[in-house]
Amino acid sequence: MMKTISKNTLLLAGIAAIALPMVVSASAWEDRQAERNERMESRQAAMEDRQADRQAKMEERKTERQEKFCENFTSRMEEMQGKLAERKTKFTDRKEKRAEYFEEKRDTRDNKLTDTREEQDARRNAWYEKLEDAADTDEKKAALAAFKKATEDAVEARRTAVDAAIKAFRDGVDAALAGKKDTRSTAADTFSAAVTAAIAAAKADCAAGKDMAAVRSAFNAALKAARADLQDDREESAKLGDTIKALAETKKTALQAAMTTFKSTMDQAKADLKKAFGEEAVE
């Protein structure tokens, strides 16, 4: 029996001697595997940290670019608004100066016309005096009286026609200018309002963090549309030149008609006067 126990003991000892290195080896493998997993997890965590850091920096740079864009954009828009206000002021000044210029030109022409008529009156009166000195018969005196009345009536008719033609021309020009002024003023106000609205929308989009390219594109599209509308209004306003040319042609025709009528009347009056005074006396 002792021999059997001894054999079993030896057998177990042998098994233990064989198994122990295997157990130790398994434990070491598990330790190495754990270390590898830990290193992998550590690298993964480091990688994720770097990615998160890069993403944070990208977002930070994007925010900085957005803020810089908004700052520069706002500055440019404020400069644009300032220029628009300056142009509007210059436009108003030009309108006022142009109106003053037209008034001065008209006053100059009116004064010149008055001076010319006074000179004509003086020459006619001198002619009348010369004819009165030569009117030594009742027939001549009657003929001279008729001539003077016909002449003065013809002069008055001509001047009335001339004044009416000038007035019609000026009234037409004033109406056309007023229409142009209203059109251009309205167009300028509309354009300014459209630009202001586009700037306000762009600022709001910018402050909301919208994509810079989208903000710029939307603003440029709005500005392009506003400029197109302004150009249409300007082209409509540009027809003023044709209107004034037509008015000038109408005035010219009226003046020519007045002069033709005056000449015809005076030719007849002179012919009647010559019958009494003779050819040389009338000339």
Steps between C-alpha positions, in 0.01 A plus 500: 500500500778743581648429164167592330477831687858578414434438135192725500691773672776482252246507216329812635834666554593427142171639371544813711853543372372484145190721551663773708707648214185500286304690765783748542525538123122563467512763769790679329314498166196647665717769654660583166160503330370732767797728450446502123133580545589774741752647257249479215235666713751764601596566136135509399424743778799716400389489138149603593639777718713627207204481266284683749774759543536543124123530462488755779778701338327477161177623654692774676671607177167485318346718768791740476468512119127554533552779748769657281279468195208660684722777626644576155162458333332738744778753448463485122124528520519803726741655253258423217212659688713806562579532130134459409406779739776717355384434144142581594611831650700583185203401286275737696757779471528448124123517463486826691790651305347385171169660593680823589691485171179458299341792681805720437505405131132577466539832677789585266296411193197691629711808567659474158158464337373804692803706391451392137135598507581838650753561224242397241246737655754783488578435131130486409426823683791668323363374168150625589643847576677504166179404322300760696741769381433385147122479545412839353154408372188359660531193279849432625399561860211255470721245332764542772242454775377181336857381455589567861194310624566206269866492606430520872230233473741277307776555755267424787370184328854384430613563855196324640570198279869501593423526871246217473751278317769570760258436786377174348860386454600590855190346653567180308865497608406568861248216497753263342769601749261462791408153378865410459582642841224297661601187310869533584431598860267203542750272328781622725288452811393154385858399427621634834223313683580178312870528585421573865271196515765281335763620749270438795421148376869426443590624848228285655615193305857572595415536869303173481816321386382417150755390244712793386472411132122479530482836676715663234309336216160607637619857550650524152181362346287758687737780400497390135119502496492848656744632240300346217185678623692826528631463145147444369386819671796691356426380147142615541623834627744531208205559264492859629732612221256381234216680676690829512602468132136456405400803709777708340383399152144600588622838626707554187199429279284740700762776481539452126125520455486821706777657292339394172169654604672817618696538176190445289307763697785750482548447126134589445516797734809638324336450161197706613727769645703527180188591307482821700867575573676353205761228475802691625331658801392166643831322444 
